[in-house]
Amino acid sequence: MRVLMISKACVAATYQVKLAEIARCPDVELHVVVPPYWREGRSRLWLERAHVRGYQMHVAPLALNGQFHLHFYPTLGRLMRQIAPDIVHIDEEPYNLATWQAMRLARRAGAQALFFTWQNLLRRYAWPFSALERYNYAQAAYAIAGNAEAEQVLRAKGYRGPVEVLPQFGVDPEIYRPAEGPATNDVLTIGYVGRLVPEKGVDLLLRAAAGLGGEWRLRIIGDGPERAALQGLAAELGLGERVEWVARVPFAQVPAEMARLDVLALPSRTRPNWKEQFGRVLVEAMSCEVPVIGSDSGEIPHVLGETGLVFPEGDAAALGRCLELVRDEPNRRGRWGRPGRQRVLERYTQAHVAQRTCAIYGRMREARQG
């Protein structure tokens, strides 16, 4: 079974682990098309080659690089003729031009195709994106939805094919692993890792921490347009040196930064055009046996299950009570941390995601054979 995956996300080495795991599946000959880089704002995310054994990577030029909805691969038709895939795995949203391009080429090549979606808000798109979406729904043999609400959106918008709810990528539990030895923090260390933007609710975390008694420290790792405003709020709340601002951490050091936390918070808040689609930092922290607190925005409660604390989004007092629970629990890693890691091992590792992806390929083949 020859599979051609098209994924701009896989320029990142950490995501290539899933590719290597898929390549280990019996009966799968994997080819992956990636661009030489992906433009994100003013920066370029250059292709890394860290986990490339077992499959063939094809680097192809990308037109309109950085345009999320409009980019496409000018040489994809030639590559598809050379590879002659049985299945084309399009790692893109169904309303994107790249998905439509690959779907048309797959049909021309006589290959089955599937797409991926994170979209968990029911949104109607203007032409031409609405037309691209309808075509891709009609042609796809399968869809992967990154969360349960994304499956509901697909059904509400008219997609009638089979769907599997599965995150786009998992985590590597050998990299995101618990800290060795006993805890070394002298005071409760609360962490946030991610973008500093309004929808992530960092202001809520600052307000909740301001009402938290006892000794504690808050480490905010990340950067974004809200940084100055959040620092101003921290000063206004009198938090002073209790808040540590870390703009950037080298990617290789992120797991160690996670593991040293006593609790990680993700206080996301829903916006008209966004709600939390997964919250990758949640499973990274859980894999490190770090207790996790999250709001009830989007997919967060489903990711945590019974292994974390969930509060109503926008409620600083409720978030504060969750922080108090963690602070007052001496066996916090035993109560929340170890069950969290076990949930990751059962559901969210790269190997698990890869195995379920291969099972989808198998079902597609069986459906075609009748």
C-alpha positions in Angstrom: 0.0 0.0 0.0 1.8 3.1 -1.2 0.8 6.2 0.7 1.7 9.8 -0.3 1.3 12.3 2.5 1.4 16.0 1.9 2.3 18.0 5.0 3.8 21.5 5.5 3.7 20.8 9.2 6.3 18.1 8.8 9.1 20.5 8.1 9.5 20.3 11.9 11.6 17.5 13.2 9.3 16.8 16.2 6.4 16.0 13.8 8.5 13.7 11.7 8.5 11.2 14.5 4.9 10.3 13.5 6.1 9.7 9.9 8.8 7.3 11.0 6.2 5.4 13.1 3.8 5.2 10.2 6.6 3.8 8.0 7.0 1.0 10.5 3.5 -0.2 9.9 3.3 -3.4 7.9 2.2 -3.0 4.3 2.8 0.8 4.2 5.3 2.3 1.8 5.3 6.0 2.8 6.3 9.0 0.7 6.0 12.5 2.2 5.9 15.8 0.3 7.2 18.8 2.3 8.2 22.3 1.3 11.8 23.5 1.9 10.4 25.9 4.5 7.1 27.4 5.7 6.8 31.1 6.1 5.2 32.2 9.4 4.9 35.9 9.7 8.3 37.4 9.1 10.2 34.2 9.9 10.8 31.0 8.0 10.5 27.6 9.6 13.2 25.7 7.6 12.9 22.0 6.9 14.6 19.8 9.5 15.8 16.3 8.8 15.8 14.4 12.1 13.5 11.5 11.7 13.6 10.5 8.1 14.3 6.7 8.2 11.9 4.2 6.7 10.2 6.5 4.3 11.0 8.8 1.4 10.8 12.6 1.8 10.2 14.7 -1.3 11.0 18.4 -1.0 8.8 20.4 -3.4 8.6 24.1 -4.0 5.5 25.8 -2.5 3.8 28.6 -4.3 2.2 31.4 -2.1 4.3 30.1 0.8 2.9 31.5 4.1 -0.7 31.9 2.7 -2.5 29.3 4.8 -5.5 29.0 2.6 -3.9 29.6 -0.8 -0.6 27.9 -1.0 -0.1 25.0 -3.4 2.6 22.7 -4.9 3.4 23.5 -8.6 5.3 20.2 -9.1 2.8 17.9 -7.2 1.3 16.5 -10.4 4.7 15.2 -11.6 5.5 13.8 -8.2 2.2 12.0 -8.0 2.8 10.4 -11.5 6.2 9.2 -10.3 5.1 7.8 -7.0 1.7 6.4 -8.2 0.1 6.2 -4.7 -2.8 4.1 -3.6 -3.7 6.6 -0.9 -3.1 10.4 -0.8 -3.1 11.7 2.8 -3.6 15.5 2.6 -2.6 17.0 6.0 -4.6 20.2 5.3 -8.0 21.7 6.0 -10.8 20.9 3.5 -11.3 24.6 2.5 -7.6 25.1 1.5 -6.4 25.3 -2.1 -3.7 22.7 -1.5 -6.3 20.2 -0.4 -8.3 20.8 -3.6 -5.2 20.5 -5.8 -4.1 17.2 -4.2 -7.7 15.9 -4.2 -8.0 16.5 -8.0 -4.6 15.0 -8.7 -5.4 12.0 -6.6 -8.7 11.4 -8.5 -6.8 11.7 -11.8 -4.2 9.2 -10.6 -7.0 6.8 -9.4 -5.9 7.1 -5.8 -8.1 7.4 -2.7 -7.7 10.6 -0.6 -8.3 11.8 2.9 -8.0 15.2 4.6 -7.4 16.5 8.1 -9.4 19.2 10.0 -9.1 21.0 13.3 -12.1 23.3 12.6 -14.4 23.1 15.6 -16.5 26.2 14.9 -19.3 26.0 12.4 -18.2 28.7 9.9 -19.5 29.4 6.4 -16.8 30.4 3.9 -17.1 32.8 1.0 -16.3 31.7 -2.6 -13.9 30.2 -3.7 -13.3 28.5 -0.3 -16.8 27.2 0.0 -16.5 25.6 -3.5 -13.2 24.0 -2.6 -14.7 22.6 0.6 -17.7 21.1 -1.2 -15.5 19.5 -3.8 -13.2 18.0 -1.2 -16.1 16.7 0.9 -17.5 15.0 -2.2 -14.2 13.4 -3.3 -12.7 12.4 0.0 -12.7 8.7 0.9 -12.0 9.5 4.6 -11.6 12.4 6.9 -9.6 12.8 10.1 -11.0 15.3 12.7 -8.6 16.5 15.3 -11.3 16.8 17.9 -14.9 15.7 18.5 -16.4 19.0 17.7 -14.6 19.1 14.4 -16.4 15.9 13.5 -19.7 17.6 14.3 -18.8 20.5 12.1 -18.0 18.2 9.2 -21.4 16.6 9.5 -23.2 19.9 9.9 -21.6 21.1 6.7 -22.6 18.1 4.7 -19.7 15.7 4.7 -21.1 12.2 4.6 -18.0 10.0 4.4 -16.3 8.1 7.3 -14.5 10.2 10.0 -11.9 9.3 12.6 -11.4 11.6 15.6 -7.6 11.7 16.0 -5.1 14.5 16.8 -2.8 15.5 14.0 0.3 14.6 16.1 1.1 13.0 19.4 4.0 13.4 21.8 7.2 11.4 22.3 7.0 10.2 26.0 10.7 9.5 25.9 11.4 13.2 25.4 8.5 14.5 27.5 9.2 12.5 30.6 9.0 13.1 34.3 11.8 14.9 36.1 14.3 12.5 37.7 14.5 12.5 41.5 12.4 14.3 44.0 10.8 17.7 43.3 13.3 20.5 43.7 11.1 23.6 43.7 11.2 25.5 47.0 7.8 27.0 46.4 4.8 26.0 44.2 5.8 26.7 40.6 2.9 27.4 38.3 3.5 27.4 34.6 2.1 28.7 31.3 3.6 27.8 28.0 2.4 29.3 24.7 1.5 32.4 22.8 0.7 35.6 24.6 -2.6 36.4 22.9 -6.0 37.3 24.3 -7.7 33.9 23.6 -5.1 32.1 25.7 -6.4 33.8 28.9 -3.0 34.6 30.5 -4.6 37.7 32.1 -7.0 35.4 33.9 -4.1 33.3 35.2 -2.5 36.5 36.6 -5.7 37.5 38.4 -6.2 34.0 39.8 -2.6 33.9 41.0 -2.9 37.3 42.7 -5.6 35.9 45.0 -3.6 32.8 45.8 -2.2 32.7 49.3 1.1 31.2 50.4 4.3 31.0 48.6 4.3 30.5 44.8 6.0 31.4 41.6 4.6 31.8 38.1 6.7 31.1 35.0 5.2 32.4 31.8 7.1 30.9 28.8 6.2 32.4 25.5 5.8 35.6 23.6 3.2 37.5 21.6 1.4 40.8 21.1 -0.1 40.9 24.6 3.3 40.7 26.4 3.5 44.3 27.4 -0.1 44.5 28.5 0.3 41.4 30.6 3.4 42.7 32.2 1.5 45.9 33.0 -1.3 43.9 34.6 1.1 41.9 36.7 2.6 45.1 38.0 -0.8 46.5 38.7 -1.7 43.4 40.6 1.4 43.8 42.7 2.9 40.4 41.6 6.4 41.8 41.0 9.2 39.3 41.1 6.8 36.4 41.7 6.2 36.3 37.9 9.1 35.2 35.7 8.8 36.1 32.0 10.7 33.8 29.6 10.2 35.0 26.0 11.9 32.1 24.2 13.2 28.7 25.2 15.1 26.5 22.7 12.9 23.7 21.5 15.2 21.0 22.9 14.9 22.6 26.4 11.1 22.7 26.5 10.6 19.2 27.9 12.9 20.0 30.8 11.1 23.3 31.4 7.8 21.4 31.5 9.0 18.8 33.9 10.2 21.2 36.5 6.7 22.8 36.9 4.4 21.8 39.8 1.3 22.6 37.7 0.6 23.9 34.2 -2.4 26.1 33.4 -4.1 26.6 30.1 -6.9 29.1 30.7 -8.1 29.5 27.1 -11.2 31.5 26.4 -13.5 31.0 23.4 -13.7 33.8 20.8 -16.2 34.3 17.9 -13.6 32.9 15.5 -11.7 30.5 17.7 -11.9 28.0 20.5 -9.3 25.6 21.8 -8.8 22.9 19.2 -6.6 20.6 21.3 -4.0 22.2 23.5 -0.8 20.4 22.7 0.9 21.8 25.8 -1.6 19.8 27.9 -0.4 16.4 26.7 3.2 17.5 26.8 2.8 18.4 30.5 0.8 15.3 31.2 3.5 13.2 29.7 5.9 14.8 32.2 3.6 13.9 35.1 2.8 17.5 35.7 -0.7 18.2 37.0 -2.7 20.3 34.5 -5.5 22.8 34.9 -7.5 23.9 31.9 -10.6 25.9 31.1 -13.6 24.2 29.5 -13.0 25.9 26.1 -13.3 23.5 23.1 -11.4 20.2 23.4 -9.6 20.8 26.7 -12.0 18.7 28.9 -11.8 15.8 26.4 -8.0 15.9 26.4 -7.8 15.9 30.2 -10.5 13.4 30.9 -10.4 12.6 34.7 -6.7 13.3 35.0 -6.8 17.1 35.3 -8.8 20.0 36.8 -11.3 21.9 34.6 -12.8 25.2 35.4 -15.4 27.4 33.5 -13.7 29.6 31.0 -13.4 33.2 32.1 -13.8 32.5 35.8 -10.7 33.7 37.6 -12.1 32.7 41.0 -12.7 29.1 39.8 -9.2 28.9 38.4 -7.9 30.2 41.7 -9.7 27.4 43.6 -8.0 24.9 41.2 -4.6 26.4 42.0 -5.4 26.1 45.7 -6.3 22.4 45.3 -3.0 21.7 43.7 -1.1 23.8 46.2 -2.7 22.0 49.2 -2.2 18.4 47.8 1.2 17.1 48.9 0.9 14.1 46.5 -0.1 16.2 43.5 1.9 14.1 41.1 0.4 10.9 42.4 -3.1 12.2 42.3 -3.0 14.0 38.9 0.5 13.7 37.4 0.9 9.9 37.0 -2.7 9.3 35.8 -2.1 12.1 33.2 1.0 10.4 31.9 -0.9 7.1 31.7 -3.6 8.8 29.6 -0.9 10.1 27.2 0.6 6.6 26.9 -2.8 5.2 26.1 -4.0 7.9 23.7 -1.6 10.6 22.7 1.9 9.2 21.8 3.2 9.5 18.3 3.3 5.7 18.0 -0.4 5.5 19.0 -1.4 8.2 16.5 0.6 6.5 13.8 -1.0 3.1 14.5 -4.5 4.5 14.2 -3.5 6.3 11.0 -2.3 3.1 9.5 -5.6 1.4 10.6 -7.4 4.1 8.6 -5.4 3.4 5.5 -6.3 -0.3 5.9 -10.0 0.5 6.2 -9.8 2.7 3.1 -8.2 -0.2 1.2 -10.8 -2.7 2.4 -13.6 -0.3 1.4 -12.2 0.0 -2.1 -11.8 -3.8 -2.5 -15.4 -4.2 -1.4 
